[in-house]
């Protein structure tokens, strides 16, 4: 079974990638200045207490020992506990230094499991919006290379790609939520809260899809089998929708894979602006609080998602174009 | 329908058709000039002419496939009495249904992401929606077996990239015939194919013409192929019909000066008797290059895992000083892999290649560079083989620099001398090769190879990119250089007529093996291997054939070099195959008078050997 061999090989490669990513992040986090214990215990905590907590938590051990412990945990499905966040609710960095309720701090895995579905939902919706916007424009441009539709597609992509997403997010929130009262913007109380941030993200991704599609459709339309299809008696619709689109799909699929991975990895700015409780917001807070285990956990999970999405994309590509090799 | 009432004996009638190319500012350059002809149902009409004579434009006009800048400037194309030019909608409705077209490039003719079968069904249902998918599938499979695609049922579900060039062309013929068209336009359909496969396709086309009663307009640039294929031949010259005759009459009594010139220009294989170019080299002297049992395999990784492509298997021959040695074979037979081994670009897996007694395959890189001064290579592609950013003088001096020969002034003088020797004007010394024609580029390539004064020149398809006239001029040049410098040539080629003209000894390769090594006159008049006979029977020539394709070649295609049969590689296509051939691979054995062949039909050498073996005993 070549497909099984392919899966085993790619998953093995993926595991190595995830391991290297986590090793790198782990080391970097411990090299950069800023002591998490100081943040946890608060500015007023005595130096001796901080040293004591740090030693108890194993933070004064050599990095490789800490990393070994961490990997051991990850292999058992334990991504560790947040330094900062209590299990029972929203969190702020160390209020008092005599807080000894360490067992009550939230598990990293739980934190990620709570927020990841929101981000997946956001990413999927953004993808759908982006495709709805970009596919007709891109194909139209590709069918008329050098002519008006192609130029319009290019101008539109240039405009969209130059719009800063935080500006667009704020303007759209002002227009659609505040002035017209059509969509909710801030926070999350239901599906409607996903629409606006997804739309902003879609406008950000769309120009890449438009360019990719119009270039590959134009390339496919110039090929011999399209040229000869008309003489063979196929209709224009058959040629475009069955042959040209299918052949343009592989480069598009690769692009979508990369874009989707990036969306999952946390759309920091957009989630921050819309206060959308996804992985991106979680990441920002974790970084600001120097919540090492949480940053670490997010890195491992998103790296694994990258790997899996790439495997899926490659599998899909080989089913579209059988000439591609696993 | 009114169409059915027009029941006369003319299917297609072209009247005073003129087509022009629109240049800048609306200037019209005529391509076709008042062409008129009729085509009866079931007739095969060849249209022949050199490149630029308008054949393909004619084919595309009839197929309603003209695109800018070409425009019809006059005349009409009547199909069953209705003018296609006046009624584009009607013409479109005929495309693929009544008027089918097969082009010369089968490689990119179908969508690579869909199976061949699905596309055949799609096409048939596009032009005849009343046919159900199941019926269409049955018909496609039936036709695929009719064009002798083996295991048609399985092949139906395969993708275009799994088909070889010859099979793909058959599939395209099925694609054209599946809608039972009244007219098939075959535009250069044999051009990209190997001669033996082309011969099979032509044979097939004639059979299909009889079976399906389709009229065929056969566009072609080779007069022998055109004559083989058709009932009548129409000669096109500079956009005009200059004559139209049955093939036999055309060859014996050509009516137009252009046709006469065309016939006179064709090189011949057998006319003029068996004496070829053979200086009868002294075979007692040491061979300049001695190839002995050389093999090379490449590893490929496919869906089914790793596989070995056995590109060169057990090749053996000697080349003697001052000789013209030919290596012929069809695409994929390992000619080019062998060239890479002979020139030391790659090392053989087994066997030895001795150049003046020294093993090229085992020489150190430094020694190999020294050896290369004495044997040089001239490649096929006149465009890709020259650096576009270097001046012609610099290109010529580079080999001298690499081998640290002479001062700058001496190198310059040497380059100018070589340029004049190959017939390049001296004033292009400083210019880039951009403006050179293909012929001039090959002259430059030859000059670059000979500037080191080598002893052996290996010509890998050096002439195949050139037209007949230019080929002749370069062959004259090679001969003159040989007389002056005493070069030895190895010509690697697929062109039997070229090899017949210039080579004294020839090795025939099939699937990586040398199946026959013989002097020119033996090879062409008394071939020892059935594959050589098949090659000769398929060679395009107007002469009365010594070997007929019907007798010499079975249907089928060469086996894949990844998955070779246990016995003789040619057994699957050989008319004289025996059970022994399928089990055991024959080795080269002598058949007297300096000829060797790898076939069990050659009498045992221990019985007939009247001469000492020319080859070292393998």
Interface residues (C-beta under 8 A of the other chain):
Chain A: X2 X223 X224 X225 X228 X229 X230 X231 X232 X233 X234 X235 X238 X242 X243 X246 X247 X320 X321 X322 X323 X325 X326
Chain B: X63 X64 X65 X95 X96 X97 X100 X101 X103 X105 X107 X108 X109 X110 X111 X112 X113 X114 X122 X123 X126 X127 X159 X161 X175 X176 X179 X301 X302 X303 X304 X305
